[in-house]
Amino acid sequence: MAYQALYRVWRPQTFSDVIGQDVITQTLRNAVASQMTSHAYLFSGPRGTGKTSCAKILAKAVNCLNPHDGEPCNECEICKAANENRLNDVIEIDAASNNGVEEIRDIRDKVKYAPTEAKFKVYIIDEVHMLSQGAFNALLKTLEEPPENVMFILATTEPQKIPATIISRTQSFNFRRISRQDILDRMEFILNDKKIEYDTEALNIIAASAEGGMRDALSILDQALSYGDDKLTLKNAQEVTGALSNEQIVSYMTAIADNNPAEALTNLYQILASGRSALRFTEMIIRVCRNLILYNSDSDLTNQMDKSIMTKELLAIADKFDNQQLFNIVDQVSATQKNLKNSNQTDIYMEILTVKISEPKVKEIPKETDDSSSGVGSEAVDKLRDEITQLQNTVKNLSTGTVTKEKAPKKTHRKTTNARLNKTAIYKVLSNATKKDLNEAKDIWPDLMSMLSITQRAMMKVAEPVAASADGIVVAFDYEMWFEQAQDDSEFLKELSNNAGRLLKKDCQIVLVPKADWPKIRKEYIDNNIDLSNQGNVESKQEPKKKTDPTVDEAVKLFGDDIVDIKND
């Protein structure tokens, strides 16, 4: 027999097999035992939480020839036929592919016929929210006045899309996410039954990745076992789920705690290069911060910590964080997650996030006061001064592009940016710009980036060449903040231009511009048709040279402008 996935082999066959839905299964079991079942049910909840399994068990239980306390026996002919999907009176319909009015009308026409083998004819409609409005209307009358011995079980992950008129005619059950402990227990039971070796930490990672879905957990477990040749190890689980190793998260959080953006960016690049998901990475940061907050709270909340995350190495750096800093990190990460879901530039958002949460926070220097009158000992004052000096030195060392400078007030920000623009150099490039030069600039761009330091590379990842001539390249920045930082660093600009010239084997000047301003600057140049070959300063009030007719130009060249008299019609 062909191999079957774990979630199919271990699909629940009785209500007692269903994990994490005790209230629902007990209610259904009692209804079957007392023969007080409804004609229509609505099972809603997240994927993989047991909706379809409960629907199949209920269909068996109401038709079982030898039920016991509301449970199907799984031994009679009816139960065996249902388990083998050959019971004609249990009809499963996928509403995603059968969502039209005609399909539902076909059901409405057939429900009036009595069951052929079982006591009840049961219709299980999965993903019922996918039905069209017309199909819902066709189903409505049947649900309101169903024929005898007919049962409808509707299953959905999005109950808000189902009309209220449908919901009011059903018994509704809301399936909840399965707890991590329940998922762990189930996976341990399965692995012990199959006599497979496993690492408990690996099971913890899989349970966390499943996000409350038993089917997802078993699918991931199946994949990890295949990857590890029927042996479950921590490394296998991390590779399959994309989860971070303890060493990776400890190194990253240590750099954040030490306010070391360069080290944090290095760790980030290593994590992303190992194939880890940026979204999964941000989820891990939030979970770590949550556990650190609980640990720092000095209360009974420490019992709620996730022991699989809070390793000895993380606990060792817990005192480097205060709760206010952890709250800020969570806010920044949450904001980044929204951008990650709607962007292809995940690396850039992760770099900006890393710099934001790791850059040093310079404390406000208190005014000098008399130590004796303030009650502060000289030892404490000296310690504070040493700390301030150390922070100032750190900021100085990181000034090559790591620490974001304080933003100017909004009302003067645009003026400051305009002052930083070197329009003369930009127009000079535009006057001789060609497509060939731009393509050459784009070709050497990856090599140019590899010649930069880690922090410089992070800053330039949000920039790209937009125009080029034989002796210059215009580079546009996605974010004005990074443009200002690069433009104010003359040493960096000089290094960038020298490296570009080395790669292109000619003198080359790099000119920077914010991407938001680039269309306007380019339009200004095109409208004025500025010819820099005759102009030393573009921004002077010299009259720009206007376009002329090529025929007139040729006549002037042949006969001289003192002979040719140009008249406008």
Salt bridges, closest charged atoms under 4 A:
ASP69 OD2 - HIS68 NE2 3.44
GLU71 OE2 - ARG29 NE 3.22
GLU84 OE1 - ARG86 NE 2.50
GLU92 OE2 - LYS56 NZ 3.53
GLU102 OE2 - ARG105 NH1 3.41
ASP106 OD2 - LYS110 NZ 3.26
GLU127 OE1 - HIS129 ND1 3.44
GLU144 OE2 - ARG169 NH2 3.29
GLU145 OE2 - LYS141 NZ 3.88
GLU158 OE2 - HIS129 NE2 3.65
GLU158 OE1 - LYS161 NZ 2.85
GLU197 OE1 - LYS231 NZ 3.86
ASP216 OD2 - ARG47 NE 2.86
GLU239 OE2 - ARG276 NH2 3.74
ASP258 OD1 - LYS320 NZ 2.96
GLU283 OE1 - ARG280 NE 3.49
ASP306 OD2 - ARG180 NH1 2.67
ASP306 OD2 - ARG287 NH2 3.19
GLU351 OE2 - LYS461 NZ 3.70
GLU387 OE2 - LYS363 NZ 2.85
GLU440 OE1 - LYS506 NZ 3.94
GLU464 OE2 - LYS515 NZ 2.90
ASP478 OD1 - LYS515 NZ 2.87
GLU480 OE2 - HIS413 NE2 2.62
GLU480 OE1 - ARG414 NH2 3.24
GLU484 OE2 - HIS413 NE2 3.24
GLU484 OE1 - ARG420 NH1 3.57
ASP488 OD1 - ARG420 NE 2.90
ASP517 OD1 - ARG414 NH1 2.76
GLU524 OE1 - LYS423 NZ 3.50
ASP527 OD2 - LYS523 NZ 2.97
